[in-house]
Amino acid sequence: MTKIIAVHSYKGGTGKTSMSLNLAASFAKAGKKVCVFDLDFRAPSLFAILKAQNVEYWLNDYLNNSCEINSALIDMNSRIPGDGKFYACLANPSTEAIRDISSKDRKWEMRALGRLLALRESLLRDQKFDYLVFDTSPGLQYSSINAIVAADFVVVATTGDRSDVDGTKRMLAELYNLFEKKTGLVLNKVLDTSATSRKTEMSAKIKSEYQVPLLGIVPCFCEVLRAEGNFIFVQDKPDHPFTKIIAEMAKKIENNEVN
């Protein structure tokens, strides 16, 4: 059963962070115990979206072995009320912390991978979390590779931009296949998916071009762009089509129906 989900992309601007947050929120709304992790250390944003205040320990501190994971978990249950449990583990947004993480060497990255792998025991086994969702850095940063190695399933967010298509195809062939990771692709910001025949045609083309299972197609919703991170759509806009698409993706992952 999928427990750790990494959301990744070839480049920025694919909607990866919004997808990570709303996917985690969708699991929480379905009654699951979930934690979303900000592993985009060079451009952290979840702290702002979640309006986190008075954070004492960051994910950086846990990876630096300066604290245990419990100290870095932030209870966000008030943000997603219900039967589920919703937590966040955030990257430090300070300039000093970003510079520090950018200067880490490979030895540190290997130790950080060990700390990520340890979450399977400390959170999934001991604390009975159902899902951990990793919002990763785009591209082939060490932190992204570590997240992919630690994950059970990788959601790859891409767009129709030609450079994104080509880069994503190379990344799928050279990275995910190397680690033999189960993968589902999400084509985001699509301009026209109104007709059923159009969706069917696009699905067939995407599977043929990328050679990986299609997890979902997300239209370009102006409301999502205009929200500018002020909403968690799954909670704040429960009837919005974007919320329903995310819920369908979460259900496919939970039921192992990505094919």
N, C-alpha and C positions, 0 to 999 in steps of 0.2 A: 504494500500500500504506500502511495506517495505521501511523504511526510515533509520533506524539505524541497521547496520550490524556489528556483533562481529565475528571476526575470531579467533578461539580458537583451542587448541590441548591439549592432555593429557601430552605430554612431548615435549622438544625442539627438533629441528632437523627435523621437519616435513615440512618445507617450508612455515610456517605460515606467516612470515613477507613478503616474496616475494609475496605470494598470496594476502595479504592485500593491499600492495602497487599497484600491477598490477590490482587488481579488482577495486580499487579507480580510477586509471588512465584510465581504460577501460570505466568507467562511464563518466569521464571527456571528453574523446575523443568522446563519443556519445552525447556530448552537455549538460551534466548535471553539476550542481554546487555541488562540492564534497569536503569534508575534510577528510583526513586520520589522525587518532589519534594514537600515540604511547603510549599504556597503559602497555607496557612491562617495567615497571619501574626498575626492577632488572637487566635487560640486554637490555637497549635501543640501537637501531641500526638505526632507520629511519633518525636520524640527519646526520649520516655518509653517508648513501645511497643517500640522497637528497642533500648532500654537503651544509648543512645549515651553514650559517656564521652570526656572530654578532646577535645571538638570544638574545633578551632582556628579554622576558618572556617565561616560559615553561609551559607545562600542569601541572606540579607540582605546579606552582604558582597559577594557577586557582583553583586547588583542595584545596590548602591551604588558599583560599579566599584572596590571596594577589593581585589579579588583576581580571579584567573581561575577558571574553573569547575572545573578540575582540583583546585584547593586546597580546594574545598567538597565534593567527592565523598568519601563514606565507604564504604570497602569492607566490605560486609556478607555476603561470600561464606560465612563461617563459619555464618551464620544460615540460609542456604539452600544447602547443599552440593549438588554435582552438576555436570553439564556446563555449566550456564548460569552467568552472572555477575550478581550482585545488588549494586547500589549504592543509596545514599540521599543526598539533599541536603536538609538540614534547616533549618527556620526557627528562629531564635533565640528561646528561650522566656522570656528575662529580661524583667522588667517594663519596664526601660529601652528594650529593643529593640521591644517591643510599642507603647510610647508613641511611639517614633520613627517606626515604620512607619505609625502612625495619623495622623501629622502631615504626611505627604508631600503635595505639591501635584501638580497635573496634569502639569506639566513633568517632574517626577521619574517619574511613572507612564509617560509616553511613552518616556523613556529606558529604564525598566525593561522595557517591551515590546520595545524593540530588543534588550536583553540576552537576553530569552527567545527571541526569533526567532533570535538568533545560535547558540542551542544546536543548531539543525538542522544547522549547518555544523560546529561544533566537536565535538559528540558523535555525531550520526547519521552524518555523512559521514566526518570525520577519525578518530574513535575507534570507529566501526563498532558503535555501540549499535543494538539492534533496536527497543527501545521506551523512551520516556520517559513516565512516568505522573505527572500533576499532581493532587495532592490540593488542591482549591481552597477558598477561603472560601465559605460559603453566601451566597446573595443576589447583589446587584449591586454588590459592592465593585469598585473599579478593578482590584485584583489578580486577581479572578475573571474579569473581562472580558478582561484581558490574556491570561490562561491560555487562555480560549476562543478568542481571536483566533489564538493561536500553535498551537492544537491542530489535528490532522487529524480527530479524532473526539471527541465529547463523550458521556460516560456521565452520564445524569441520574438521580440517585437520589431517589426519592420514596416516600411512604407513603400509606396510605388516609385519613389525617387530612384533614378537609374543607378546612382552611386551607392545607394543603400541596398538595392537589389544585388548588385555585383558583389559588394562587400559582405553581405549576409550569406550569399552562396559560398564564397570562399571560406568564411568563418565556420559555416556548417560542415564543410568538407574537411577542413584542417584542424578544427578544435573539437567539436562535439563528437565526430566520428572517432577521433583519437581516444577520447575518454569513454566512448560507447554509452553516451548519455541519452536517455529517453527524452525526446524533444517534441514540442508542439509549436507551430508557427502562428503568430497573430499578425495579419495585415491590417494596419491601422491607418486612419485618416483617408479612407477610400471615398471618392467623390460620389459614386452612384452605385447603390446596391438595391435599388427599389424593386426591380423585377426579379421574380424567382428564377427565371431562366438565366438572368445575368449573374446571380449568385452561384448557380450551378456551374456556369461557364467559367467564372473566376476561380471557384474551388478547384476545378479540374486543372486549370492552367497553373495555379499556384503549386499544387501537389507535383505536377510534372516538372515545373521549373526548379523548385527547391529540393525535391526528393525527400521531403519530411512530411509528417502528418500535419494537417491544418487544424488548429485549435479554434480559430475564429476569424471573422472579418468584421472590422469596426468602421462604420461610416465616419466621415468627417463632421462631427457635431459642433456647430458653432457655440452651443451652450457650454460644452466642455472647455473650449478654448477661452471663452469669455469668463469662465469661472476663475481662471488664474490661480488655481489651487485653494480657493476659499471654500470649496465644498468637498465632502466625501460623497460622491454621487450615490453610492449604494445606500447610504443612510439618509442623506438630505434630499435626494431626488429619487425616491423608490419606484416611481412610475415612469421614469425616463428610459427610453430605449437602450441607452448605454448601460444602465443598471441591469437591465434584463439580459443583455449580451454577456456582461461580466458574470452574472449568476449562471448562465448556461455554460460558460467556460469552466467555472468552479465545479459545477456538477460533472462535467466530462472528466476533469482531473480526479475528482473524488471517486467516480465510478470506473476509472480506468478505461474510458471510452474514447481516448484520443487515437485516431487511426486514419 
